[in-house]
Amino acid sequence: MPTRWHSALEAMSDTILGLLIAYALQVVVYGDAATVVRAGGVTVLVYGLTRLRRYVIRRIFVAHEARTA
């Protein structure tokens, strides 16, 4: 069973990779207009909130599994 630290590390790694992919796609689609400040700010905020939501949901399910096992 993964530890909380392992889950947090997994979430952070996925977040960083997701942000890099999102920025790369924005550069491909929008070209020079896709700056980190202009297009990346919203991406960082939304993706960060998504990762937080996923982490909380995962912890809830792990806790539930531990109680029922």
C-alpha distance (Angstrom), angle and dihedral (degrees) to the residues before:
residue distance angle dihedral
M1 . . .
P2 3.81 . .
T3 3.76 118.4 .
R4 3.79 123.1 -124.2
W5 3.81 88.9 -106.3
H6 3.81 90.3 53.7
S7 3.80 91.0 49.5
A8 3.80 91.7 48.8
L9 3.82 91.5 48.3
E10 3.81 90.2 49.1
A11 3.81 91.1 50.2
M12 3.82 92.7 48.4
S13 3.80 92.8 47.9
D14 3.78 91.6 49.6
T15 3.80 90.7 47.4
I16 3.79 93.7 52.7
L17 3.80 92.4 46.9
G18 3.81 91.2 46.7
L19 3.80 92.1 50.6
L20 3.79 92.0 50.2
I21 3.81 91.4 49.4
A22 3.82 91.7 46.7
Y23 3.80 91.7 50.8
A24 3.82 92.1 46.9
L25 3.80 90.9 51.6
Q26 3.81 90.8 48.9
V27 3.81 90.1 52.5
V28 3.82 90.3 50.2
V29 3.82 93.4 48.2
Y30 3.82 101.8 35.6
G31 3.80 102.0 25.8
D32 3.80 115.9 -162.9
A33 3.82 92.7 -0.8
A34 3.82 90.7 68.9
T35 3.78 101.6 86.9
V36 3.77 123.0 162.7
V37 3.81 90.9 -114.6
R38 3.80 97.3 43.7
A39 3.80 103.1 40.7
G40 3.77 102.2 11.6
G41 3.79 99.8 60.8
V42 3.77 95.8 68.4
T43 3.80 91.5 41.2
V44 3.80 91.2 53.8
L45 3.80 92.9 48.8
V46 3.80 96.4 47.0
Y47 3.80 94.6 42.1
G48 3.79 92.0 46.9
L49 3.79 91.7 52.5
T50 3.80 89.5 47.6
R51 3.80 91.7 53.3
L52 3.79 91.7 48.1
R53 3.80 90.4 50.9
R54 3.81 91.8 49.2
Y55 3.80 92.0 48.3
V56 3.81 92.7 51.3
I57 3.81 92.3 47.3
R58 3.80 90.9 48.6
R59 3.82 91.6 51.0
I60 3.83 90.1 50.4
F61 3.80 92.0 52.7
V62 3.82 93.1 45.1
A63 3.80 90.2 50.6
H64 3.79 91.1 48.3
E65 3.80 91.2 49.2
A66 3.80 91.1 49.7
R67 3.80 91.6 51.8
T68 3.79 94.5 48.5
A69 3.82 96.3 43.6
